[in-house]
Amino acid sequence: MSASMAEQIRERLQQALDPVELDVLDEGYKHAGHANEGKGHFHVRIVSAAFAGQLPIKRHRLVYAALDGLMDNGIHALSIDAKAAGE
């Protein structure tokens, strides 16, 4: 059996950014009536040393890069809260 999309997101971010904190929430239930209803809506809260000194746009790009391939294959919407340790 293949890993759930949330588990795949978690594994990719763990490998790429070595976070000290990581929460991946499936928020599909919040999107009744929207495109791809109930599927592919996620929120990521991640704290990583990789984000130290980076602007928010760069932090988001690092997350998107780690999730390359999933953005077009399973993730419909992604909200990101990316912080450096101590923020």
Number of C-alpha atoms within 10 A of each C-alpha: 3 6 9 10 18 19 12 15 21 18 14 17 23 17 10 14 17 15 20 12 13 17 15 18 16 17 16 18 11 12 14 11 8 10 10 15 14 15 20 22 21 19 17 20 15 25 22 20 15 17 20 14 10 13 10 14 10 13 22 17 11 18 20 16 15 18 19 12 11 17 14 9 10 15 18 16 14 15 13 16 14 22 21 18 15 8 7
